[in-house]
Amino acid sequence: MIRTSSYLKKLWGSVIYALLSPALWATDTIEAASDTATTPVSYSLNISSPKTNWSFGNGLVSGKQLEVSGRVKEGVARVLVRIDHAKSHHYFSRFNHEQLLHAGPFTFYIDLDRLKTAHNQDFSAEEIRRIYLSPLTGKLDIQQVKILAKPKAPNAIRGWDFSPILAQSAWGFYSVTPDSTWQSIGGHSNTKPKQPILQGSLRGRDRPYHDELIRDGIEGLKQVILPLENGLWRVTLWTQDIGEWEYLPHPLERQITLNKQRILDESLSAESWRKQYYFQPLGLQHSDILAYQQGDVEPIHQAFWRQIGRKRGDPIDAIVEITDGQLNITLESPSPAGLFLSAVIATPWNHQAEQHLATFDQLREQAFKQRWPIVAQPNLSLEALTDVIKWGQDTPLIAQGELISLQVTIPQNMGALKQFILPLSNVFWFKQTPRLSRVGGQENALTLKSQLSSFDPHEKAPSQDEVWIIIGEVSKNTHAPTLAKGKLIFEQGELSTTFIPLNMTLPQAQQPVGLYLDYAPHLSWFSSQDAEQQAKQDYRFFKQFGLTGVAPALPTPNTSSESIQGFKRAAQLPLLTGLLPPFPAYTPLKRMLTQPLPELLETLAALNSLDSILLWSLGDEPGLFPDLDKKLMALNTKLAKSRPSLQRYAQLNHKQHDKLAAQFPHLLINQGYDLSASRFADLQTQGSDYYLYNLDNLRAAAGHYLWRSKAKGFWQWHARMPTAHPYDPTDGREDDVQFLMPTEHHGKQIIIRSDLLSLRTGINDLRWLTWLSQNAKKHIDFAILEQEIAQSISMSYKNNPFKNNDLNINIAKIKRLAQRLQLPQ
């Protein structure tokens, strides 16, 4: 599922249109920029208006970057950089970069050697014909724009940048490609080796990563020879591919030798690999968070670089003696991923070596900070996400079966928790902790967001003013009119609160509401059995947490009896856990297209017992991959005739997709499709069942809007989809999408994105609204309130502000009416 920046979508009809009209921009022309003899190392570009563009008749020489600096006066601002080549004629044929900036001075850079169009087509600095710069939102001054040479490493550092193709190398190092020669990488004829300088089954890797030193490399290397003068050298090798969607290279056995000196001998279990390379969350000090809340983001930048950024690419250090003008690197591993290099650097081993390396590290850290500004958003409160009850401050109305969230602030010197008394079942104990994330899915800016980490409240005494989040379901034995008590009994005192039970039981939701789920990649790489067990635990957690549905993790079936039985078990697992069907089978048919058609049809026939619980995806946001769309549509047509009992669906996210809607009995739709009264009426007329997916306000989508639209369910993307490293938000073209964070003790500890509480609260809202509708049929006061709430929700999703407090007020009105009339279910 590919998503385009929501902000760019909004701009499509306005700003993006304006960008197509050069007459609206002030223009400067810079000719002969490709002539290296006449092009200065750096030069400033004239800023004649807020919207400015510069023409480069002959392009630019390689090795340059664009520097934009200025000041944001207040809040946050957004700037668009657009770069055209000679054939650019619309948005998707040019480079487009939106930079989000926080208050204060800013400087950001664009690497002009590594440009890609919105359709992922590369073009070089020599092909640049025009650069546009435009403020989009916020109050800011752009003070200076420069074309300047990219920074280089200190002169004392010799370096080699490994890449699939000859391109501008990082930091002024030698570029090493499969076609490199001894002379091209800095060697002299008198030390030239007899054997090839690169040996192995070579395969290039190129990732969308910000650090040009390690974003690409060569896999399959068994022997590498680099030229280096005789003497003692401090050498660093970057040995791990950055990875891609749901993939981080995971070789368990590796050996690396430099000039017959073994510098790495690694033999890991899957568990030890995960602990060493995967479970590396960012650890922040309380002082870091306080500084962030006051607008100082430097401590967060430093912490990320120190704990995660510097370690990416798995740098390995050694001291080696050179005696023949050659650095011989031997790599051994049964996995091609264990035979990888992205860069090698060397500096003479003397009293200045560490200082040279520290200077280089500082340069890399500075480059990271310039490419990834951190936007301070001080408010991490749960009050914006859910209807949280403040312990000891609120006396809420509660109903049997209701899902509630409690927030408790622990005073000092309470000691350890000895006992608790709560009118709740399915209780979870969480602490709120920050996580570093992108501001938005495709934003090149970072911010702190909130996550909830489970803990054992009895394990140790809480610190002063520690905040606990307790969530659960109101127990069935909680009856009116007796007040319900909550107590936390500590070694040095107790904390109490009070609830007012209503004389009713909240009905269960009848619509599936939940997340897309796939097998946890860090488990499935090593053991399908472990991944399946984790999925089973995830379903159990979803049910206990209060979710009602899921788009489940499913294998790709084939005709073998073992595969058929395995698929059936996987499809039935969420049902056996108590989650509601239907379950979208999002990936299997797309993967099955590689099978011969008779085999595919035979497989589906063997799975006909699942027809009543599965929705099979035969259209995934059509238009992104035309060849795949064509194959799926042909299969859809065939299955409509041959297997009418098989439930077919498509995910539609554009207005023009209404032309396809009639070809599918079930549809998943989102705001891109245009959620409105007329759309729903059309779908109802043609007899299509419609569900919602991927909406920005989780509480409203799962509750008020689901109730108002009469959609049959809602699923949100995605429970477990990291890009590569799960705690590095910068290593993909989009942010990691994971409501469930991977944890070392996956059977015991749970870490969730805090906005999963929004989804849970939305389900609770849905149950209250459903109860209201049930009683509206037999009591006028409920009918009046039902009409009032319904009229406050526009059928056009985009016209709803959906403020959390407004949703709280609606549910409070229902509760007060229930209390006044004391109507049981």
Disulfide bonds with the S-S distance in Angstrom:
none
